[in-house]
Amino acid sequence: MRPASALDEHRLRGWLVAAAVTVLAALLRLPGLGRPHRLVFDETYYVKDAWTLLNLGYEAQWPTEPNPAFEAGDVDSYLTTPSYVVHPQVGKWVIAIGEKLMGVQDPVGWRISTAVAGILAVLLLTRIARRLFRSTALGALAGVLMAVDGLAIVHARTGLLDNILMLFVLAAFGALLLDRDRAAARLARATAPPLSPARFGPWLGWRPLRLLAGVLLGLGLGTKWSALWFVAAFGLLTVAWDASARYRAGIVHWWQATLLRDAGPAFVSLVPVAALTYVAGWASWFASSAGYHRQWAAEHPGEGVTWLPEALRSWLHYHQEMWTFHTGLSSSHDYAARAYTWLVQWRPTSFFYETPEPAQVACGSDRCSQAITSLGNPLIWWLGTLAILVATWWVIRRRDGVAAVALTGVAAGWLPWLFFPERTIFTFYAIVFLPYLILVLVHVVGRWLEHPSARRVSVVAGLLVLVLAVSAFFWPVWTAATVPFRFWQLHMWLPSWV
């Protein structure tokens, strides 16, 4: 055990490293955040929905072709007619906070909330990786990879929901990881000599961090329903951690004790808490009288779940319509991408592309380009894909628990989409499991360096330099910088990227 002074110094060093990595993330996300002064991709929905939420308490419709006027500063031309939207309100409320603080006439106000979410995610991942791997260096490596990845940078610079979803889910994972260590320490103290481990061991009580994880997962659900897979995956993961702790403590009936004393409280802490948080996220809809379908029950007496109060009947009917939309969405889109192609970034999503006139914007060429391409750093994703294969093998052959933990996040964010081959889906959804792909990659690197040599360290350092160089090369086409058209072409390494 380290002396107290050495332990404090170790913790301070960890926080200083995390702060430095977070500053790097901010430097890659905040400059030029208002570029372009245009609603980008699905910002056309979420930015304007957030503004009407802030002003009316529900998402409202706009006049025909409202974007040019909105971009020019005419932000109050919205109607009072409710709009049919298919995502819950929490993520849009987060965007609305930025609009309130920075002003909705400035594109920075549209995007500042997601930028802060992206910066916080880098800080969280750095700390999570340090705790998971027990290494400040590996924590820093994870944070740097997250800080420089293109998918993370693009999402942090656009007013979409997915970056907010990613942050809530990642924060829930961090809370559960911290809860794991605290619960294991309590169990170890309760069974340490001269005490002998009981047949079932003690009940560990209600755990605040696990309750916090339930709230965070509920906020994720209140942003996008795909957080539901993480509720299930993280619920199983936290119970598995309890089982492992009881086994290590020498408890005889460790798995029976886990089912009897841990699984029930874990379920209550996550599922009902997440559900209640999700319902609370609709507070402004319940408080309004004009939200979409808010009066459905009053207008359709005797229909729906009749024993529920009118407000809940209306809310449930609205959710049935949302479910029908999500399960039946199959319209064609130029940038739709099957889930099995996401890991290798086969078909990235173009959020924005424009050919500005050289007379208006000098780029040193007779033809210029501005692009926001939601493309991850190719080296991170390609190496991460190989790392997933290696880590899966380790789980099967070596029962590698750390690899299993990191793979759980990848599985929750990616595998469910494989079962919806006909639904219109996009590669940019992968942002939600990017932190866990990075954890898998860093774990493989860490295992490879367990027996360090000058050659191995040089290989890792060389690969990191290449990753940083690739990010520097792609940064202009992640951030709508004005570049010569030929320069943009040089970034389209695969035909499927165009």
N, C-alpha and C positions, 0 to 999 in steps of 0.2 A: 504494500500500500504506500502511495506517495505521501510525504509529509504535507501538512496543510499549506505551507508556503509554496511548495512545488506544484500542488494541485491548483492553487489559485493562479499561479503563473501559467500553467497549462490551459486553464479556462480562459484567461485573458488573451493568450496567444490565439486560441480558437476563435474568439470573438473578433479580434483584430483582423485575422485572415478573412473571416466572413464579411466584415465591413469593407475590406478592400475589394473583394469579389463583387459585392453589392454596388460599390461605386462604379466598377467596370460595367455592370449591367445598366446602371443609370446613364452612363455616358453613351451607350449604344442605343438607348431607347428614347431619351428626352430631346436631344438636339433635332431641330426641324420637325417636331411632332405635328405641327400644323400643316405640313406638306403631305399631300396636295390639299389645296383649299377646295376640296370636293368630297362629297359623300362617296366612300369607297365600298364597293361590293355590298354586303348586307348591312353596312352602316345606314343605308337608305331606310331600313326598317328600325333598327334598334336605337339609333340616335334620336330619330323623331318620336318613336314610341316612348323613350325615356323622358323626352321633353313634355309630352302630353300627360304622362303619368305624374310628373312633377306639378303640372298646372291643374289637371282635372281629377287625378286619382285613378284614371284608367287610360288605356291606349285608345286614341281617337283617330278618325280618318282625316285626310288632308285633301285639298282640292286636286284636280287633275294636274299631273306633272309639277309637283311642288318643289322638287329639288333645286332648280336654278334660283328660285326665290329664297329658299331656305339658306342656300350657300351664300347668297348676297346679303343676308341679314334679316330677311322678312320671316321671322321664326314664329310669329303668332297668327298665321293664317289657317291654323288647324280648325277643324269643325268640332262640333260637340257630339257628332254621331259616333258611337263606339266602333272600334275596328276589331275585326276577327283576327286574333293573334294565336300562335300555336306554341309559344313558350311561356312559362310562368314569369312572374314579375321581378324576382329578386335581382337578377343580373341587370335588368334595365334600371332598377333603382340605383344600383351601384354606378352605372353610367350617368344617371341623373345627378348624383352627388357632384361629379366633375363638372357637369353643365352648370350647376348652381354656383359652384365655387369659382370657376374660371370664366363663366359666361358662355352662352350657347352660340353667340355670333362668331366666336373664335373656334376654329377646328381643334385647337388644343383642349378646349372644354369638352369636345366630343370624346377625346381619346385619353385624357389624363388619368381617368380611373383605371382603364386597362393597362396603361403604362405603369402606374403604381402597383397594380396586381402583378405584372411581370417582374418588376424589381423585387417585390416581396417574395415572389416564388423562388428567385435565385438565392436570396438570403435563407429562406426556409430549407431549400434543397441542400445548401452548403452545410447547415447545421444538422439536418437529417442524416446526410451521408457521413458526417463526422461521427455521429452517435452510432449509426448502423455498422460502420466499418472500424470504429475505435481508432480513427486516424485523422489528424488534422490535414495531412497532405492529400489524402483521398477525398476528404470533404471539400477541400479547395478545388481539386480537379473536377469534381461533380459540378460545383458552382460555376466554374469557368466554362465548362462545356454548355451548361444551360444559358449562361450569359451571352455566349457568342453564336448560339444556334439560330438559324434563319427563321424557322417556324416560330420560335419564342419571340424573336425580335419583331417579326411582322404582326403577330397577335397583340404584342404590347403597344403597337403603334396604330392600331385600328380599333374602332369602337364596336367590337363584336362580343358575343357572350362567352365564347369558348375559353378565353384566357381567364375569365372570372371563375368559370366552372373549375378549371384546372387548379386555381389557387385554393378554392374551398376544399377540394378533394385532397390536395397535397397537405393542407393544414390539418385536416382530419387524420391523415396518415401520420403526421408528425406528433399529434396529440396521443394517438394510440401507441406509437413507438415509445414516447416518454412514459406513458402509463405502464407499458410492458416492464420497463426497467424499475419503476417505483414499486409495482406489484411484486416483482421477483425479489426485490430487496426486502420488502415486508415479509414475504413468505420465508426467505432465508433466515431472517431474524427470529421468526416464530418457530423455526424448526432447528435452530442452532444448538449445539451442546451447551449445557447438560440436558436441554430438552431433546426428546426423541420424537421423530416424525410420527404423527398420528396416522391411523389407517387412511383417513381422508384429508387430514390437514385442515387448517383454519379457513373460515370464510373471510374473504378479503374486503367485504363491505362494498358500499357504493363508491365508485371511483370518479372524482370530478373530471379528470382528463378524458375518461371514456364518455361521460355525459357531454363534455365539450365537443368531442368528436361527433356525437350524434347531432348536436346543433349544427356543426359545420357541414355534415353530410346533408342535413335538411336544407341548408342554404344552397348547397350544390344542386339538390333536387329542385329547389325553387328557381334555379337558373336554367337548367336543362334536365330533362328526365333521364338522360343517360347516366346520371350520377347513381341511379338505382343499382347498377351493376357493382359499383364500389361499395354501396351499403352491404350487399351480400358478401362480396369478397373480403372486405375489411372485417366484417362480423366474424366470418370463419377464421380469419387470420388472428384476431385478438384472442379468440378461444383457443386456438392452437398454441399461441404463446403461453397462455395460462397452463395448458396441459404440459408443455415443455418445462415450465418453471416447477410444477409439482413433481414431475419426474426427476428433475435435477435435485430437488430437495429431499429425495428419498422417500416420498410418500408411497405407501404400498399400493393403494388403490387409486393411482394418480388419474387414470382416465375416467373412472367412475366419479371421482371427486370433481373433476372438471365439468362433467355433465350435470352433476347435482348442485354444485356450489358456484360455478362460474358462468356456464352457458346461459342460464336464465337471466341473471343480472346484465350480462353482455347484451342479450337480445333486447331487454327493456331499455337499456342505456342508448342503444343505437336505433332500433326500428321505431318504437313509439315516439321517441324524442325527435328523430328525424321527421317523422310524419307530422307531429304537432308543429315543428318548426316550418315545415312546408306549408301547412295550412295558414300559419301566421303570416307567411310571406304574401298571402293574398289579402291582407288586411284592408288595403285601400279599395280593392274591388268590393269586398263585403260592405265597406263603409259608404260606397257610392250607391247611387240609385240608377245610374245610366251606363254602367259598365256593360260590356258585351254579354248578352244572355242574363244580365242581372235580374231581369223581371220575367224570365222564362217560366218559372213555376206559377207565378200569378196569372200569366197569360195562358197557361196550359193546366188548369186544375184537373186533378185526377190522373195526371200522367207522371211518369218517372217513378222514383222511390217515394211513394206517397206518405210514408210515416216520418220522413225527414222534414225539418223546418224548411220553409220556402227558399231561404237563402242557400241552404246546403243542397236542396234539390236542383236549383238553378246551377250551382257550382258543379255538381256532379254531372249534369247534362252537358255543360260546357266541356268538361273533361272527356266525356264520351266522344264529343266531336273532335277534340284535339287528338285523342287516341286513333280515331278513324283516319285523320289526316296523316299522322306519323307512320302508321302501318300501311297506308295505301299510296304514299308518295312515290311515283315512278315516272315523273316527267323527264324528258331528255334534257341534258345540259352538257355543254361543250367540255366542262371540266369535272364532270362526274368521274369517280374513280372507285373501283371495287376495293374492298378492304384488304384483300390479300396483296395489293400492290403498295399499300401505305408504307410499309417498313423500308422499302427501297426508294421511296419518293418517286414512283414511276410517273405519276400524273399530278404534279403540284397544281394548286389553284391560282389562277391569275386574278388578283384582287383589283388590279388597276393597270391600264396601259394607255398611253397617250403619245401622240407624235407632235410635240410642240413645234411651232414654226421657229426656225433659227433667227428670224427677224425679231421675234419676241423674246426668246431665251437663247442666249449664245451657248453652244456646246462644242464649238470648234469644228463643226462639220455641217454639211449642207442638209443633213437629216438627223434629227435628234429623237431620243426616246426617254419616256418616263415610265417606270414600271414598279409595281409592288407584286412580287411573286412569292406566294406562300410556300416557299421551298426550304426545307431544312438543310443545314450544312451537310452536303452529300457524304463527307467522310464520317461525320458523327453517326448518321443513319445507316450507312453501309457497314461500318465497323460494329455498330450497335446490333444490327441484324445477325452478324456472325457471333457476337457475344451472346445473344439470346439462344442460339443453337448450342453453344458451348455450355452455358449455364443450365439449360434444360438437361443436357447430358449429365452434368454434375449432380443435379437433383435426383435423377433416376439412378445413377450408379454410385454416388457418394453421399446421398442424402444431405446435400449442401443446403442448410437452412437459410443462410443469408441469400443465396441465389433464389430460393423459393419465395422469399419475402419480396424481392425486387420483381420477380416474374409475376407475382400476384397482381401488381399494379398494371403491368403490361397486359395481362390477360383480361382484367376487368375493363380496360379502356379500348381494347382492340378485338378480342375474340367474338364478343356478341355481334359485332357488325358483319362478321362472316356469314351469319345466318339470315341476313337480309340482302341477298344478291340482287333482287329486283328493285330495291329502294334506291332512290337518288341520294347518294352520299358522296362525301368529298374528303380528300386527303387531309385538309386542314383540321378535321376532327381529331387527328392524331396528337394535337397539342396536349390533350388531357393525359396521355400516357407517356409523353416525352420525358418527364422527370424519372420515371421508373425504367425506361430504356437506358437513360444515362446511368442510373444506379446499377443496372446489369452490366453495362460496359465498364464502369469503374471497378466493380467487383472482380470482373475477369482480369483487369489490369492489376488490381491489388494482389490477386492470387498468383499471377505470373511473376510479381515482384517479391513474393514471399522469400525466395532465394535469390536476392539481388546480385547482379553482376554488372560490370561496367557496360557490357554489351546490351543487356536488357534495359537498363536505365536509359541508355542512349537511344534505343528504339522507341521507348515511350516518349522521351523528350522530343525526338524527331517527329513523331506522329502528332504531338501536341502543337509543335511549330507549324506543321502542315495544316492542321485544323484551323489555327489562328489565321494563317495566310489565306485559306479558302474563304473564311468569314470576311476578311478584309476585302477580298476580291468580289464577293457577292453583295456586300453591304449596299452599294448603290442601287441594285435591283430589288433590294428588300425595302428601301426607304424612299422610293420615288425621286431619287436624284436625277437631274437632267444630264444625260450622257449621249455620246454619238451612237447612232443606230448600230454601227459595226461593233461597238463595245458591248451593247446589249446582246447581239448575236453570239459573241464569244462566250456568253454565260449559258447559252442554251445547249448544254452538252448532249442531250438526248432529243430526238425528234418529238417525243411525247411531252417535253417541257414547254413547247411553243403553244 
